[in-house]
């Protein structure tokens, strides 16, 4: 237990702060704080002892740490994340979080301050999706403050993030894929078909190397993904940090083989490159080649390159593919992701499955081998059927167990 010391008779007590509280923190270190009034000292000691019992004690010096200092310490712990993700976090900190809270003590933040900040982001024109991401970063920083002993609870907890509207998905038909492939500048027609029939993400296509393509087996091994960070192309693991093998349709395997004949023989070379032979940068490809091809093909300008991945999913569903197979093909982290994104495409597929079941039953009824008919009667087999016990046969009463007389 702590105690209160009267400094009136001591040299240091001749000033304004007469009462000193001495107590020990949860780690056993002695702490002290002085007050001018005894009442304030008693109240502080009561709160300190109660917080220690509840596990809510916070080091006052840690609480004075600014949000900016804690944000930098938290950011230093994100080195295991993808470079593109870290660049996004840095942008959110620099542009939206630190200008508002950087110089404030972390213990001074409350839920109303977080709500007002979030409302201000949206009112100034920041998209709900971007504001939501900024909120998540602030939340993570304040969670780190709790772990560092600077906060008891997260003032961002309980704040409702803005609702972001997901972009509309566009699904191309096989004929539209062909129109787009024929409209784009050669040799990128093979890239369009490759994206539409394999469902690889743009970064996975840009990072695909020749050695990952097995034309004999008709497979592609998806191992890496490329992203542009600070003007540099960075290659790393896939979005889900998992590798997968995707099978190629026969036509695509043949087209890819003809395309690779003109490519460098280096097995570590990228399969798809820029017109000048450098790495394929998605932003440049999309603006300079993909968008003009949409116009020439007479397709909506709202179509994104990522919609070719959605198209692959719709084509697989139309062919009756199982959701689990679609998850493996597209590289989703779980089947729940597949169903949440493409579940609305399955009702039509289920109707086709019902028709197929009906056809199966009709075929079974008309199969001449199903039953043997004799003079309009069904001929039953008289062959003994073994039930599993030696000498015990159904249909042969003489070999069965003796019946007890009544």
N, C-alpha and C positions, 0 to 999 in steps of 0.2 A: 504494500500500500504506500501511496505517496503521502507527503505531509507539506504543511505550509510553514514557512519560516518568516518570523518578524525581524526585519532588518533595521528597526528604529535605533537600537543600541549599537548597530554596527556602522562602520564608516560608509559603506556603500548604500546604507539605508537613509542617509541624510538628504537624498534627493527626492524626486517625485515618486519613484517606485519603491514602496516600502515593503510589500509582501511578495515573497518568492515561493513558487510551487516547485517542489522537487518530487520526481516520480521516475519510474523505470518503464521503458518501452517494452513491447512484447519480446524483443531480443535480449533484454536484460541491461541495456545501456541506460545510464542515468541521464535524465533530461531535467531542464530547469527553465522556468519562465516567470518573470516578475510582473507585478501589477501594482497600481496605485491604491486600489481599494481591496480590502479583505474579501468583500462579497464576490468580486470578480475572480479572485484567486480560488475561492471555494467552488464557485460554479465551474471553473476550468478543470479543477482536479476531479470533480464529480463526473464530468463528461469524459475526461481522459480515462478514468477507471472503468466507466460503463462501456466505452468504445473498445477497450481491451477485452472485456468479458464477452462482448458480442462479436469480436473479430473485425471491428470496423475502424480500428485505430489507424490513422494516417500520419506519417511524418510531416509536420508542418513545413519543414524546409523543402520536401519533395513537392508539396502542394503549391509552392511558390515558383516551381519550374514553369517556364513558358510553354505554350503549345508548340511554338516554333522549335524549341530545343527537343521536345519529345518527338515531334514529327521527324526530325532528322535522325534521331536514334532509332525510331521505328523503321524509317526508310532503309537504313543500313542493314536491317534484318531481312530484307526482301531479295537478297542476292540470288536466291534459288529460283525466283520467278523468271519467266521469259523476259528478254530485253524489251520487247514491245509493251508488255504489261507494266514494267517498271517505268518506261518512258511515259506511259499514260498516267501513272500515279504521280510522277514528278510534275507533269503538266497540271494536274488537278490541284496539287499542293501549291504550286507557284501562282496559279491564276485565280484560284477560288477560296482556298482554305487559309493560307498564311496571311493574305491581305486582310482578312477579317479577324483572325484569332491569333496570329503569330506572336504578338507581343503580350498577350494576356496570360496571366497565371492560370494553369490548368484547373486549379481548384475554384476559380472564379466563374467557370462556365456552368450554366444551368440549362434546363430543357427549353426554357423560353428563348434563350439566346440562340440555341441551335435551330429552333423553329423559325425565328425571325430571319436568320441567315439563309435558311433553305428557301423561305418565301421570297427573299430578296433576289436569289439566283434566278428563280423562275420569272419573277416580274421584270427582270432586266433582259429577258429574252433567251436565257439559256434553255436548251431543250430539256424536257423532263427526264430523258434518258441520261443526259450528261449530268444533270443535277443529282440524279439518283446515284450515279457513280461517285460524285464528289462526297455525297453523304456517307457512302460506304467507306470511303477512305478516312474521313473524319472519325467515323465510328471505330475503325481499326486502330487509329492513333490513340483514341481515348481508352480503348481496351488495353492497349499497351501501357497506358498510364496507370491503370488498375494493377497490372502485373508488376509495375515498378514501385508500387506503394504510394503513388501520388494521389490516387482517388479511391473512394470506397465503392462508388457506383458510376456507371456510364451516363452522363447527362444526355447523350444522344439516343439512349435506349427509350423506346416508346414513341419516338418521333416517326410519323408516317412519311416515308419517302414518296416523291411524286410518282404517279403511275406513268410508265412509259408505254407507248403504243408500238407494238412490233410491226416491222415493215411487212407490207403485203407480199405474199409469195406468188410468183408467177410460174406456171407449169407449161412448158412447151410440148407440143405433140412431136412425134418422130418426124413428121413432114416439116414442121417449123424448124426443127434442129437442122435438117438438111438444107433448108433455105438459108439459114444463118451461116452454116458451114460453107456454102457456095458463095455467099456474098462477101465474106471476109477475105482480106488480102492473103494470097497463098504465101507460105504453106500452113497458115494457121487454121485452115479448115479441119485438119486432123486434130488440132488442139480442142476445137469446139466439140467435135464428136467424142473425143477422149473424155472431156469434162462431163458431157451429158450422159455417157454410158458407163462411166466408172464412178462418178459422184465424188471425185477427189476435191478437196478444198483448193482454193487458188494458191495458197502457200505451199500445199503439198505438191501441186503440179509444178510450181516454180523450182522446188527443191528436188524433183525427181531426177535421178541419175541413170545413165544407160545401164549400169551394172544391176539396177533393181528391176529391169525388164527381162523377163524370161519368155521369149517368143515361142520356144518349143513347147513349153507347158501352157502358154497363153495366160501368164500371170504377171502382176505388178506388185512388188513389195513396197508398201508405204511405210517409210521409216522416219523421214525428216519433213520439216516445214520451214519455209523461208518467210521472213518479214523484214520490212524496211524500217530501220531505226536510225534517226539522225542522218539520213542520207546514205546510210550503209546497209547492205543486204546481209542480214544475220540468219544463219541456218541453225536450227535447233530441233528438239523433239516435236512430235505432232501435238495438236491441241489437247488431246486426252493423255499424252505421254505414253501411248500404246502403239505398237506396230500392228500392221494387218496385211493380209494378202488379198488382192482383188483380182478376180478372173476377168479376162477380156473376151468379148464376143468374137467370133471367128473373123467377121468382116473388119473389126477394129484391129485385130492382131495382124491381118494382112496389110492393112493400110499403114499401120505403125512400122511394120517391117520395111515397106517401100520408102517410108519417110526417113528411117534411120540409115538407109544406104547412103544418103547424101550427108550424113552427120559425121563429125570426127570419130575416129576409132577409139579414142580414149574412153575407157569404161567409167571413169569418174566424171566425165563431161555431163552437163545437164542435157536432158532430152529436149526440152523446149527453151529457146533462147530469144533474145531480142533480135530485131532485123539486122543489127550489126554484129551479132554473135555474142554479145555480153549476156549476163544474167537477165532473166525475164523479170522486170519490175512491174508489179500488177497495176499500179496507178497509171503508168505510162501506157501499158497495153490496153487498159480499159478505155482511156480517153482517146487515144490515137487510132486504135484498130477496132475494138469491140463496139463502141458506140456508133461510129460511122457505118459499121456492118449492119447494125439493127435498122438503121434508116434505109439502107439499100435493100434489105430483106423485107421491108414493110412491116416490121414488128414494133410493138410499143416501146417508146424510149425509156419507160420506167423499168424495163427488164435489166437486172444486174447480172454480172457474171456468176454470182452465187446462185442465181435461179437455175443455172444448169445443174447444180447439185440437187435442187428440189425436183427438177425434171427427171433426174435419174431415179429418185424415190418414187415418183408417180408412175414411171414406166415399169419399175419392178412390181409395184402394187397391182398395176393393170394386168401383169402376167401371172398374178396369183402367188407372188413370193410371200413367204412367212415373215412376220415382223422381226423375228429373231435373225433371219437371214439378211434382212434389210439393215438391221442394226450393225451386223458384222461387216456388211458391204460398205456402209457409209462411215463406219468408225465412231459411232455414238458411244458415249460412256455407259449407257444403260438402255434397256428396251423402253423404259419410261420416257426417255428423251425422244425416241422414235415415235412412240404413240402420241405424245403430247404435240409433236410437230406435224405428224402426218396422219393421225388417227381419223381425221375427217374424210380422208380419201378411201377408207376401207369399206364403208357401207355398200358402195357399188360392187366392190370385189366380193362381199359376202353374198350379194344377190347372185352373182355368177356361180359361186360355190354351191348355192342351193340348187341352181339349175343342173350343175354337174352331179350332185347327189341324186337328183331325180332321174337323170340319165343312167346312173349306175344301177338304181333299183329296177328301172325298166329293162335294162339288159339282163339283170339277174332273173327276172320273171320269164323272159323269153329264151333263156339258155336251155338247150335240150339236155344237157348233162345234169341239170339241177335235180330233176326227178325222173323217174321212169314211170311211164303210164302204160297200163295194160287194160284194154277194154273199158277205158274211161275211169278206171280205179287207180289209185296210187299204190304201186308195188313197194311194200316195206321189206327191208332186208331181214332175213332170218338168221344171219350170222351172229353167234354169241358175242356179247359185248362184255369185256372184262371190267369189273368194278375196282380192281386193285387188290382183292384178296384171293389167294390161290385156291382154285377149285370152286370159286363162287362166281357164277355167270348169270347175268340177267337173260331171260329168254330160254333158259334150260332148267326147269324146276327140278329135274332129276339130279343135278349135280350140286344143288344148293344145300344149305343147312336144313336139317330135319325140323319139320314144324311140330310144335308141342301140341298134343291132343287136348281138346277142351275137356 
